[in-house]
């Protein structure tokens, strides 16, 4: 059966995990030297797997702002114009998550069966040079059973062979560089997973959101997801948090699509504190 024929059935037919409720409390502070425009991506996504029960966004100083939604992905941006001085964003939300259960036998799909809206997630991008790592991907994973087991093997390999090292990479580091230097942070782990998948003709993309960590200090989290069994399935090569508990903000081809803050002007970040807390579990 073509993948496209499965899509209308998934939201109601796929089994789900029990619902959990999470409280988000995010604070971002900046020192602004001159008038600066900000584009923030901090709102929790409202989709079939997670629902927003309530939310608010506010600023310590009086600034003009508005929220708009991406017309294709559904994630929401906040545009702000800040004058010189200290500037702080406060975002709070209550989110109810009921994700789809993981199908450990979910298959890969041949390219001719992929839905049109998924196809562009096979192409190399700025941070995910799948055209340069194709030989490595085939050598490492080409002979493994296709589907969920192969993508899980990719995530496991990254976890075992790439050192999680804060400060080892920067905003321009690519997957190929991470593969060579064998160190990075969560977005680098995710970029490498995406790159290996695309090199094997498995659509993959970056997902970012709020996650609980025992350590290091609070931060936004990046994982990757692969198109398997007619839907997107999350994988976290860092294994720092339960991937099912990620409160998603957005998905994109790589990090350039889903930066939590984009600045146009002279501003310096003073602090970042995106907190998430599990506040209940409801049996439906």
Backbone as CSV, one residue per row, in Angstrom:
resi,resn,N_x,N_y,N_z,CA_x,CA_y,CA_z,C_x,C_y,C_z
1,UNK,0.852,-1.203,0.000,0.000,0.000,0.000,0.882,1.244,0.000
2,UNK,0.622,2.232,-0.851,1.435,3.447,-0.849,1.360,4.157,0.498
3,UNK,2.456,4.861,0.852,2.477,5.604,2.118,1.348,6.602,2.187
4,UNK,1.060,7.274,1.062,0.026,8.303,1.071,-1.322,7.752,1.507
5,UNK,-1.576,6.464,1.232,-2.839,5.870,1.630,-2.934,5.660,3.133
6,UNK,-1.779,5.600,3.809,-1.767,5.389,5.259,-2.003,6.670,6.035
7,UNK,-1.653,7.807,5.464,-1.623,9.053,6.224,-2.944,9.411,6.896
8,UNK,-4.105,9.318,6.225,-5.344,9.709,6.902,-5.689,8.826,8.084
9,UNK,-5.140,7.613,8.155,-5.489,6.687,9.224,-4.679,6.895,10.489
10,UNK,-3.520,7.533,10.375,-2.580,7.538,11.490,-3.074,8.222,12.757
11,UNK,-3.625,9.447,12.703,-3.988,10.098,13.958,-4.949,9.294,14.824
12,UNK,-5.897,8.579,14.224,-6.872,7.847,15.036,-6.500,6.385,15.219
13,UNK,-5.789,5.786,14.220,-5.558,4.353,14.253,-4.292,3.961,15.000
14,UNK,-3.266,4.811,15.005,-2.009,4.462,15.642,-2.175,4.431,17.162
15,UNK,-1.629,3.414,17.844,-1.723,3.370,19.314,-0.939,4.509,19.945
16,UNK,-1.391,4.942,21.116,-0.762,6.078,21.792,-0.320,5.697,23.196
17,UNK,0.638,6.461,23.714,1.052,6.334,25.095,0.077,7.092,25.990
18,UNK,0.162,6.863,27.295,-0.685,7.599,28.228,-0.329,9.073,28.211
19,UNK,-1.317,9.878,28.497,-1.111,11.325,28.494,-0.265,11.768,29.682
20,UNK,0.626,12.716,29.432,1.377,13.382,30.499,1.226,14.887,30.334
21,UNK,1.340,15.594,31.442,1.167,17.036,31.437,2.473,17.690,31.864
22,UNK,2.898,18.717,31.123,4.168,19.393,31.386,3.941,20.894,31.509
23,UNK,4.681,21.484,32.454,4.682,22.939,32.615,5.990,23.489,32.035
24,UNK,5.885,24.462,31.154,7.044,25.123,30.540,7.202,26.497,31.166
25,UNK,8.433,26.838,31.538,8.738,28.152,32.105,10.074,28.580,31.515
26,UNK,10.030,29.449,30.510,11.226,29.826,29.755,11.518,31.310,29.926
27,UNK,12.767,31.617,30.266,13.196,33.012,30.405,14.487,33.227,29.615
28,UNK,14.485,34.249,28.751,15.657,34.627,27.962,15.938,36.107,28.210
29,UNK,17.186,36.436,28.589,17.541,37.819,28.889,18.686,38.286,28.012
30,UNK,18.601,39.550,27.575,19.608,40.135,26.689,19.959,41.551,27.150
31,UNK,21.176,41.958,26.821,21.583,43.353,26.945,21.639,43.920,25.537
32,UNK,20.800,44.924,25.274,20.669,45.493,23.938,21.396,46.841,23.884
33,UNK,22.327,46.981,22.940,23.133,48.209,22.838,22.474,49.279,21.990
34,UNK,21.671,48.875,21.026,20.969,49.795,20.128,19.722,49.057,19.643
35,UNK,18.759,49.781,19.058,17.525,49.117,18.634,17.794,47.830,17.852
36,UNK,17.131,46.757,18.277,17.382,45.420,17.721,16.055,44.703,17.472
37,UNK,15.986,44.016,16.350,14.836,43.181,16.042,15.155,41.730,16.395
38,UNK,14.223,41.075,17.073,14.355,39.667,17.453,13.242,38.855,16.774
39,UNK,13.573,37.642,16.398,12.573,36.658,15.992,12.790,35.431,16.875
40,UNK,11.837,35.168,17.771,11.959,34.056,18.717,11.113,32.876,18.255
41,UNK,11.610,31.685,18.539,10.882,30.445,18.286,10.870,29.670,19.602
42,UNK,9.916,29.977,20.480,9.858,29.380,21.811,8.494,28.790,22.139
43,UNK,7.463,29.099,21.354,6.128,28.564,21.633,6.097,27.051,21.440
44,UNK,5.486,26.350,22.374,5.248,24.916,22.192,4.308,24.712,21.008
45,UNK,4.575,23.652,20.250,3.762,23.340,19.081,2.435,22.728,19.521
46,UNK,1.365,23.096,18.845,0.066,22.500,19.081,-0.238,21.578,17.905
47,UNK,-0.212,20.250,18.153,-0.406,19.288,17.072,-1.087,18.038,17.627
48,UNK,-1.324,17.003,16.818,-2.061,15.836,17.316,-1.413,15.118,18.496
49,UNK,-0.088,15.278,18.692,0.580,14.582,19.785,0.722,15.418,21.037
50,UNK,0.563,16.724,20.947,0.642,17.573,22.134,-0.311,18.755,21.966
51,UNK,-1.040,19.045,23.026,-2.033,20.102,23.002,-1.705,21.150,24.060
52,UNK,-1.912,22.403,23.715,-1.642,23.504,24.629,-2.893,23.782,25.454
53,UNK,-2.788,23.603,26.763,-3.919,23.892,27.647,-3.963,25.361,28.044
54,UNK,-2.833,26.023,28.007,-2.759,27.442,28.327,-1.339,27.928,28.143
55,UNK,-1.160,29.201,27.782,0.180,29.743,27.588,0.144,31.254,27.659
56,UNK,1.304,31.844,27.875,1.433,33.301,27.881,2.849,33.665,27.462
57,UNK,2.998,34.825,26.870,4.313,35.370,26.564,4.305,36.830,26.981
58,UNK,5.380,37.252,27.650,5.456,38.616,28.176,6.905,39.070,28.179
59,UNK,7.098,40.381,28.420,8.425,40.977,28.414,8.539,41.936,29.587
60,UNK,9.727,41.968,30.211,9.917,42.843,31.370,9.801,44.305,30.993
61,UNK,10.234,44.649,29.793,10.110,46.024,29.321,8.981,46.104,28.307
62,UNK,8.439,47.289,28.118,7.341,47.464,27.179,7.899,47.517,25.762
63,UNK,7.579,46.503,24.955,8.097,46.422,23.585,6.969,46.000,22.655
64,UNK,6.995,46.483,21.417,6.011,46.005,20.442,6.368,44.605,19.968
65,UNK,5.378,43.733,19.889,5.635,42.370,19.410,4.367,41.794,18.809
66,UNK,4.521,40.774,17.999,3.375,40.003,17.532,3.819,38.583,17.225
67,UNK,2.869,37.655,17.271,3.116,36.233,17.044,2.491,35.839,15.709
68,UNK,3.221,35.060,14.922,2.667,34.558,13.670,3.075,33.109,13.489
69,UNK,2.277,32.381,12.720,2.511,30.950,12.521,3.082,30.673,11.146
70,UNK,4.002,29.704,11.078,4.485,29.220,9.795,3.318,28.536,9.081
71,UNK,3.021,28.922,7.841,1.819,28.386,7.183,1.896,26.915,6.831
72,UNK,3.100,26.334,6.767,3.230,24.929,6.383,3.510,24.015,7.571
73,UNK,4.342,24.470,8.522,4.740,23.614,9.647,3.883,23.824,10.889
74,UNK,3.291,25.011,11.037,2.437,25.266,12.183,3.144,25.852,13.393
75,UNK,4.501,25.840,13.415,5.162,26.423,14.583,5.063,27.946,14.532
76,UNK,5.213,28.547,15.710,4.923,29.975,15.850,6.163,30.785,16.216
77,UNK,6.287,31.930,15.584,7.376,32.864,15.824,6.836,34.101,16.536
78,UNK,7.707,34.724,17.341,7.388,35.999,17.981,8.381,37.050,17.501
79,UNK,7.868,38.116,16.894,8.717,39.221,16.428,8.667,40.351,17.454
80,UNK,9.861,40.859,17.812,9.982,41.887,18.849,10.952,42.958,18.374
81,UNK,10.622,44.211,18.675,11.532,45.341,18.435,11.912,45.914,19.795
82,UNK,13.192,45.777,20.178,13.646,46.200,21.503,14.589,47.396,21.381
83,UNK,14.422,48.351,22.269,15.335,49.496,22.346,16.521,49.142,23.241
84,UNK,17.487,50.063,23.329,18.679,49.824,24.143,18.295,49.603,25.607
85,UNK,19.006,48.695,26.250,18.754,48.389,27.642,18.597,46.886,27.849
86,UNK,18.213,46.507,29.047,18.009,45.090,29.338,16.647,44.655,28.822
87,UNK,16.614,43.454,28.283,15.406,42.956,27.632,15.222,41.494,28.012
88,UNK,14.052,41.138,28.544,13.803,39.773,29.005,12.473,39.261,28.471
89,UNK,12.506,38.062,27.923,11.304,37.374,27.446,10.903,36.316,28.460
90,UNK,9.607,36.198,28.710,9.063,35.177,29.601,7.977,34.411,28.856
91,UNK,8.166,33.103,28.690,7.150,32.270,28.046,6.764,31.156,28.998
92,UNK,5.457,30.984,29.199,4.958,29.926,30.066,3.844,29.179,29.343
93,UNK,3.787,27.870,29.584,2.750,27.067,28.935,2.463,25.823,29.751
94,UNK,1.245,25.311,29.587,0.855,24.012,30.128,0.507,23.143,28.923
95,UNK,1.227,22.021,28.781,1.132,21.194,27.580,0.733,19.772,27.960
96,UNK,-0.236,19.220,27.246,-0.678,17.842,27.457,-0.162,17.007,26.288
97,UNK,0.694,16.034,26.595,1.308,15.198,25.567,0.722,13.793,25.587
98,UNK,0.365,13.304,24.411,-0.055,11.912,24.261,0.532,11.395,22.941
99,UNK,1.826,11.077,22.934,2.499,10.707,21.677,2.081,9.336,21.172
100,UNK,2.302,9.134,19.886,2.075,7.820,19.296,3.089,6.832,19.851
101,UNK,2.655,5.605,20.073,3.564,4.556,20.540,4.575,4.236,19.449
102,UNK,5.775,3.882,19.867,6.846,3.572,18.918,6.634,2.175,18.320
103,UNK,6.661,2.098,16.998,6.563,0.825,16.291,7.978,0.365,15.948
104,UNK,8.482,-0.620,16.671,9.856,-1.081,16.474,10.049,-1.805,15.150
105,UNK,8.961,-2.108,14.452,9.045,-2.758,13.145,8.687,-1.797,12.008
106,UNK,8.595,-0.507,12.299,8.210,0.460,11.266,9.177,0.393,10.090
107,UNK,8.665,0.284,8.874,9.535,0.114,7.711,10.025,1.436,7.131
108,UNK,11.113,1.354,6.382,11.485,2.428,5.468,10.596,2.309,4.228
109,UNK,10.583,3.365,3.414,9.762,3.351,2.210,10.600,3.755,1.003
110,UNK,10.399,3.110,-0.130,11.118,3.526,-1.335,10.741,4.953,-1.713
111,UNK,11.661,5.616,-2.390,11.469,7.033,-2.694,10.175,7.273,-3.461
112,UNK,9.807,6.379,-4.373,8.618,6.627,-5.195,7.326,6.571,-4.384
113,UNK,7.378,6.064,-3.140,6.188,6.018,-2.295,6.121,7.182,-1.299
114,UNK,7.140,7.995,-1.243,7.160,9.071,-0.249,6.164,10.168,-0.614
115,UNK,5.425,10.694,0.373,4.542,11.832,0.107,5.339,13.041,-0.366
116,UNK,4.708,13.890,-1.136,5.398,15.057,-1.696,5.992,15.942,-0.609
117,UNK,5.262,16.120,0.510,5.724,17.055,1.532,6.921,16.525,2.329
118,UNK,7.242,15.242,2.162,8.367,14.633,2.875,9.636,14.632,2.018
119,UNK,9.475,14.671,0.699,10.563,14.416,-0.238,11.767,15.336,-0.033
120,UNK,11.525,16.626,0.316,12.658,17.559,0.429,13.566,17.220,1.622
121,UNK,13.112,16.352,2.524,13.935,15.945,3.661,14.931,14.846,3.306
122,UNK,15.085,14.557,2.007,16.141,13.676,1.524,17.362,14.458,1.043
123,UNK,17.215,15.753,0.820,18.267,16.537,0.180,19.321,16.998,1.179
124,UNK,20.597,17.115,0.739,21.627,17.704,1.595,21.263,19.148,1.940
125,UNK,21.635,19.582,3.143,21.421,20.966,3.555,22.715,21.514,4.150
126,UNK,22.667,22.752,4.574,23.878,23.446,5.031,24.635,22.663,6.100
127,UNK,23.913,22.135,7.082,24.562,21.444,8.196,24.573,19.924,8.045
128,UNK,23.887,19.419,7.045,23.737,17.966,6.890,24.161,17.567,5.479
129,UNK,25.470,17.373,5.294,26.027,17.133,3.953,25.961,15.642,3.627
130,UNK,24.756,15.156,3.420,24.578,13.729,3.146,25.252,13.303,1.850
131,UNK,25.497,14.241,0.936,26.193,13.904,-0.301,27.671,13.624,-0.052
132,UNK,28.233,14.103,1.059,29.642,13.870,1.384,29.847,12.662,2.301
133,UNK,28.812,12.256,3.012,28.957,11.146,3.954,28.245,9.882,3.484
134,UNK,27.899,9.833,2.202,27.193,8.668,1.680,27.995,7.387,1.793
135,UNK,29.285,7.439,1.470,30.108,6.223,1.545,30.219,5.730,2.980
136,UNK,30.430,6.655,3.915,30.525,6.264,5.325,29.217,5.642,5.806
137,UNK,28.086,6.236,5.412,26.789,5.704,5.833,26.576,4.291,5.308
138,UNK,26.945,4.058,4.062,26.774,2.718,3.490,27.691,1.701,4.170
139,UNK,28.923,2.107,4.460,29.858,1.196,5.120,29.395,0.836,6.523
140,UNK,28.861,1.815,7.242,28.465,1.585,8.630,27.092,0.919,8.763
141,UNK,26.147,1.293,7.891,24.758,0.900,8.123,24.081,0.260,6.907
142,UNK,24.784,0.212,5.792,24.149,-0.250,4.564,23.673,-1.682,4.609
143,UNK,24.310,-2.533,5.393,23.941,-3.948,5.438,22.985,-4.297,6.575
144,UNK,22.561,-3.301,7.334,21.662,-3.564,8.462,20.215,-3.695,7.989
145,UNK,19.374,-4.378,8.758,17.959,-4.495,8.387,17.319,-3.118,8.269
146,UNK,16.633,-2.832,7.168,16.052,-1.498,6.986,14.877,-1.252,7.924
147,UNK,14.554,0.006,8.101,13.431,0.383,8.949,13.897,0.905,10.299
148,UNK,13.015,0.806,11.299,13.325,1.314,12.636,14.637,0.748,13.186
149,UNK,14.938,-0.555,13.029,16.201,-1.073,13.577,17.437,-0.372,13.012
150,UNK,17.411,-0.026,11.731,18.584,0.634,11.149,18.730,2.065,11.676
151,UNK,17.629,2.798,11.775,17.728,4.162,12.296,18.131,4.142,13.764
152,UNK,17.625,3.181,14.529,18.058,3.063,15.924,19.541,2.741,15.999
153,UNK,20.045,1.929,15.070,21.481,1.630,15.034,22.292,2.887,14.737
154,UNK,21.775,3.763,13.892,22.451,5.042,13.616,22.532,5.871,14.895
155,UNK,21.403,5.998,15.599,21.395,6.770,16.849,22.340,6.156,17.876
156,UNK,22.363,4.824,17.982,23.240,4.151,18.942,24.714,4.354,18.582
157,UNK,25.032,4.278,17.286,26.422,4.481,16.859,26.900,5.885,17.225
158,UNK,26.060,6.888,16.984,26.432,8.267,17.319,26.666,8.400,18.823
159,UNK,25.766,7.806,19.609,25.918,7.875,21.061,27.236,7.251,21.521
160,UNK,27.629,6.161,20.887,28.827,5.431,21.314,30.124,6.024,20.783
161,UNK,30.077,6.734,19.650,31.310,7.160,18.994,31.533,8.670,18.985
162,UNK,30.521,9.452,19.337,30.670,10.911,19.373,30.605,11.362,20.836
163,UNK,31.613,12.070,21.271,31.660,12.565,22.650,30.780,13.792,22.794
164,UNK,29.938,13.800,23.841,29.157,15.006,24.141,30.078,15.970,24.889
165,UNK,30.431,17.074,24.248,31.412,18.001,24.811,30.965,19.431,24.549
166,UNK,30.478,20.095,25.595,30.053,21.489,25.477,31.249,22.343,25.082
167,UNK,31.055,23.214,24.088,32.120,24.093,23.619,32.976,23.501,22.527
168,UNK,32.724,22.243,22.148,33.551,21.600,21.123,33.166,22.026,19.714
169,UNK,31.966,22.588,19.551,31.497,23.021,18.241,30.890,24.407,18.349
170,UNK,30.642,25.021,17.195,30.066,26.357,17.153,28.855,26.410,16.251
171,UNK,28.331,27.608,16.015,27.098,27.744,15.232,27.238,27.369,13.767
172,UNK,28.461,27.254,13.261,28.637,26.892,11.854,29.129,25.458,11.666
173,UNK,29.271,24.689,12.737,29.776,23.317,12.636,28.784,22.431,11.894
174,UNK,29.290,21.623,10.969,28.438,20.751,10.167,28.581,19.295,10.606
175,UNK,27.707,18.464,10.085,27.733,17.038,10.420,29.043,16.388,9.995
176,UNK,29.556,16.772,8.846,30.818,16.178,8.377,31.957,16.513,9.340
177,UNK,31.982,17.734,9.865,33.018,18.109,10.829,32.863,17.330,12.131
178,UNK,31.628,17.117,12.562,31.390,16.338,13.784,31.854,14.896,13.584
179,UNK,31.587,14.338,12.414,32.004,12.975,12.111,33.521,12.838,12.168
180,UNK,34.232,13.874,11.730,35.696,13.835,11.727,36.254,14.038,13.132
181,UNK,35.740,15.029,13.858,36.335,15.356,15.159,35.771,14.519,16.302
182,UNK,34.638,13.838,16.055,34.036,12.911,17.024,33.649,13.593,18.339
183,UNK,33.125,14.824,18.250,32.640,15.529,19.439,31.606,16.559,19.014
184,UNK,30.679,16.855,19.921,29.671,17.856,19.629,28.658,17.945,20.749
185,UNK,27.581,18.693,20.485,26.476,18.818,21.433,25.215,18.300,20.753
186,UNK,24.065,18.485,21.397,22.865,17.776,20.939,22.517,18.074,19.489
187,UNK,22.644,19.318,19.064,22.280,19.610,17.675,23.245,18.947,16.704
188,UNK,24.525,18.807,17.111,25.500,18.123,16.260,25.201,16.636,16.165
189,UNK,24.810,16.022,17.290,24.403,14.623,17.275,23.214,14.436,16.325
190,UNK,22.243,15.347,16.429,21.052,15.247,15.587,21.393,15.460,14.114
191,UNK,22.242,16.442,13.824,22.640,16.686,12.430,23.317,15.461,11.825
192,UNK,24.149,14.786,12.593,24.822,13.606,12.068,23.816,12.483,11.814
193,UNK,22.841,12.316,12.710,21.805,11.314,12.488,21.000,11.608,11.228
194,UNK,20.634,12.858,11.040,19.912,13.271,9.836,20.728,12.964,8.590
195,UNK,22.011,13.290,8.637,22.883,13.118,7.478,23.015,11.655,7.088
196,UNK,23.240,10.786,8.065,23.334,9.361,7.775,22.020,8.837,7.180
197,UNK,20.893,9.246,7.747,19.600,8.782,7.227,19.403,9.225,5.779
198,UNK,19.627,10.489,5.513,19.414,10.979,4.146,20.337,10.283,3.158
199,UNK,21.564,9.985,3.594,22.501,9.287,2.710,21.996,7.893,2.360
200,UNK,21.102,7.337,3.189,20.523,6.018,2.946,19.106,6.118,2.371
201,UNK,18.733,7.308,1.893,17.408,7.566,1.314,16.277,7.423,2.328
202,UNK,16.576,7.757,3.588,15.550,7.818,4.626,15.300,9.292,4.934
203,UNK,14.112,9.832,4.678,13.864,11.237,5.017,14.091,11.481,6.504
204,UNK,14.764,12.590,6.814,15.048,12.906,8.214,15.093,14.415,8.384
205,UNK,14.797,14.872,9.595,14.793,16.307,9.871,15.099,16.543,11.346
206,UNK,15.357,17.807,11.697,15.694,18.209,13.062,14.419,18.584,13.812
207,UNK,14.322,18.170,15.055,13.222,18.568,15.931,13.811,19.204,17.185
208,UNK,13.261,20.343,17.602,13.756,21.037,18.790,12.612,21.263,19.765
209,UNK,12.974,21.335,21.045,11.934,21.552,22.030,12.480,21.643,23.437
210,UNK,11.583,21.491,24.393,11.911,21.519,25.815,12.070,20.093,26.319
211,UNK,13.145,19.858,27.085,13.400,18.519,27.615,14.020,18.643,28.998
212,UNK,13.768,17.629,29.819,14.363,17.600,31.162,15.711,16.891,31.113
213,UNK,16.741,17.515,31.717,18.067,16.913,31.830,18.458,16.848,33.299
214,UNK,19.094,15.764,33.685,19.713,15.721,35.004,20.918,16.646,35.028
215,UNK,21.635,16.720,33.935,22.733,17.637,33.675,22.943,17.658,32.166
216,UNK,23.483,18.671,31.544,24.024,19.915,32.079,22.932,20.917,32.442
217,UNK,23.275,22.233,32.587,22.263,23.241,32.925,21.144,23.267,31.890
218,UNK,19.964,23.836,32.262,18.816,23.873,31.357,19.167,24.471,29.998
219,UNK,18.632,23.872,28.950,18.887,24.324,27.587,17.775,23.782,26.704
220,UNK,17.616,24.368,25.536,16.756,23.768,24.541,17.414,22.480,24.050
221,UNK,16.606,21.559,23.529,17.148,20.267,23.128,16.845,20.010,21.661
222,UNK,17.804,19.380,20.982,17.645,19.016,19.576,17.779,17.507,19.426
223,UNK,16.872,16.901,18.679,16.901,15.480,18.343,16.633,15.381,16.843
224,UNK,16.581,14.159,16.318,16.192,14.046,14.921,15.030,13.078,14.783
225,UNK,14.335,13.184,13.674,13.243,12.262,13.398,13.344,11.762,11.968
226,UNK,12.965,10.505,11.792,13.023,9.840,10.495,11.614,9.427,10.079
227,UNK,11.384,9.417,8.770,10.076,9.032,8.238,10.049,7.514,8.106
228,UNK,9.296,6.873,8.990,9.209,5.410,9.041,7.754,5.006,9.246
229,UNK,7.300,4.020,8.507,5.942,3.537,8.691,4.876,4.577,8.435
230,UNK,5.180,5.562,7.591,4.193,6.571,7.233,4.051,7.712,8.211
231,UNK,5.016,7.888,9.131,4.975,9.037,10.037,6.378,9.349,10.534
232,UNK,6.513,10.502,11.194,7.798,10.913,11.751,8.017,10.253,13.105
233,UNK,9.223,9.688,13.298,9.575,8.994,14.534,10.828,9.643,15.118
234,UNK,10.776,10.011,16.395,11.869,10.719,17.060,12.974,9.770,17.526
235,UNK,14.232,10.252,17.439,15.402,9.541,17.961,16.314,10.561,18.630
236,UNK,16.886,10.183,19.773,17.795,11.081,20.502,19.135,10.388,20.715
237,UNK,20.132,10.684,19.869,21.436,10.024,20.018,22.169,10.389,21.299
238,UNK,21.801,11.512,21.950,22.483,11.867,23.200,22.028,10.991,24.355
239,UNK,20.793,10.489,24.294,20.183,9.695,25.371,20.196,10.444,26.704
240,UNK,20.111,11.770,26.618,20.123,12.603,27.816,18.736,12.800,28.407
241,UNK,17.690,12.475,27.631,16.337,12.725,28.080,15.411,11.710,27.407
242,UNK,14.238,11.493,27.982,13.263,10.606,27.374,12.667,11.286,26.134
243,UNK,12.900,10.699,24.970,12.505,11.373,23.743,10.985,11.538,23.665
244,UNK,10.220,10.623,24.269,8.764,10.732,24.245,8.269,11.934,25.051
245,UNK,9.109,12.437,25.968,8.715,13.568,26.806,9.153,14.916,26.233
246,UNK,9.782,14.922,25.071,10.155,16.186,24.448,8.903,16.989,24.126
247,UNK,8.813,18.196,24.651,7.735,19.106,24.262,8.245,19.893,23.057
248,UNK,7.738,19.517,21.916,8.260,20.034,20.649,7.923,21.511,20.451
249,UNK,8.895,22.236,19.946,8.690,23.614,19.501,8.517,23.658,17.989
250,UNK,9.425,22.981,17.266,9.384,23.053,15.811,10.237,21.955,15.206
251,UNK,10.044,21.726,13.910,10.883,20.833,13.122,11.348,21.580,11.881
252,UNK,12.538,21.211,11.390,13.072,21.852,10.196,14.116,20.981,9.550
253,UNK,14.592,21.401,8.386,15.569,20.607,7.645,16.888,20.499,8.393
254,UNK,17.283,21.582,9.080,18.437,21.559,9.974,18.325,22.773,10.884
255,UNK,19.414,23.095,11.610,19.325,24.120,12.655,18.996,25.508,12.122
256,UNK,19.323,25.780,10.868,19.036,27.122,10.358,17.537,27.395,10.285
257,UNK,16.718,26.340,10.235,15.269,26.520,10.170,14.631,26.713,11.530
258,UNK,15.319,26.344,12.617,14.631,26.257,13.913,15.442,26.907,15.047
259,UNK,16.157,27.972,14.770,16.879,28.688,15.825,15.887,29.286,16.817
260,UNK,16.166,29.158,18.122,15.222,29.684,19.110,15.225,31.206,19.141
261,UNK,16.304,31.845,18.655,16.356,33.306,18.595,17.222,33.729,17.413
262,UNK,16.695,34.647,16.618,17.446,35.262,15.525,17.461,36.758,15.770
263,UNK,18.658,37.366,15.772,18.823,38.762,16.148,19.282,39.586,14.955
264,UNK,18.714,40.783,14.846,19.122,41.745,13.826,19.479,43.049,14.536
265,UNK,20.716,43.107,15.056,21.161,44.270,15.798,22.137,43.880,16.882
266,UNK,22.690,44.878,17.600,23.700,44.615,18.631,23.071,44.231,19.967
267,UNK,23.019,42.945,20.251,22.468,42.460,21.517,23.303,41.285,22.000
268,UNK,23.428,41.169,23.318,24.235,40.106,23.927,23.363,39.325,24.900
269,UNK,23.385,37.991,24.776,22.588,37.180,25.696,23.206,37.202,27.089
270,UNK,22.376,37.445,28.094,22.820,37.438,29.483,22.521,36.107,30.162
271,UNK,21.360,35.533,29.873,20.988,34.263,30.501,19.922,33.565,29.672
272,UNK,19.890,32.241,29.826,18.905,31.413,29.135,18.454,30.343,30.118
273,UNK,17.147,30.239,30.327,16.655,29.297,31.330,15.329,28.681,30.875
274,UNK,15.377,27.729,29.918,14.153,27.047,29.495,13.879,25.831,30.383
275,UNK,12.903,25.943,31.260,12.598,24.887,32.225,11.371,24.092,31.798
276,UNK,11.379,22.791,32.110,10.222,21.937,31.881,10.026,21.061,33.112
277,UNK,8.758,20.878,33.505,8.448,20.073,34.680,7.229,19.216,34.384
278,UNK,7.322,17.928,34.669,6.178,17.038,34.567,5.286,17.275,35.780
279,UNK,4.015,17.585,35.520,3.128,17.954,36.637,1.976,16.978,36.793
280,UNK,1.903,15.951,35.970,0.827,14.995,36.162,0.766,13.982,35.035
281,UNK,0.020,12.938,35.263,-0.223,11.905,34.258,-1.708,11.542,34.360
282,UNK,-2.405,11.637,33.248,-3.823,11.357,33.253,-4.102,10.086,32.472
283,UNK,-4.873,9.185,33.033,-5.242,7.956,32.341,-6.529,8.192,31.574
284,UNK,-6.452,8.028,30.232,-7.624,8.299,29.393,-8.339,6.989,29.036
